[in-house]
Amino acid sequence: MNYKIEIMPKAIKDIKRIPKAEAATIIDKINAMSNNLSGDVKKLTNFTPEYRLRVGNWRVLFEAEGGKIVIYRILHRREAYR
């Protein structure tokens, strides 16, 4: 299943603060994830949003609903689960 990706304004701010080389890798992984949630995706327990994509030390926090992926935050791993 191919998902449509929607990036929320806070996630756009987050990606602008990440070094360019790492940001490019994260964007590539997000695009790959749109094809059937491929990549290092894990369903989180007792946490909102429901899923995370791991890209090195960065975490992409998102929800998958219907045919859409909504990306809420892109944070360093030490900040992601607070």
Sequence and secondary structure as in RCSB ss.txt:
>XXXX:A:sequence
MNYKIEIMPKAIKDIKRIPKAEAATIIDKINAMSNNLSGDVKKLTNFTPEYRLRVGNWRVLFEAEGGKIVIYRIL
HRREAYR
>XXXX:A:secstr
 B EEEE HHHHHHHHHS HHHHHHHHHHHHHHTBTT SSEEE SS SSSEEEEETTEEEEEEEETTEEEEEEEE
EHHHHT 
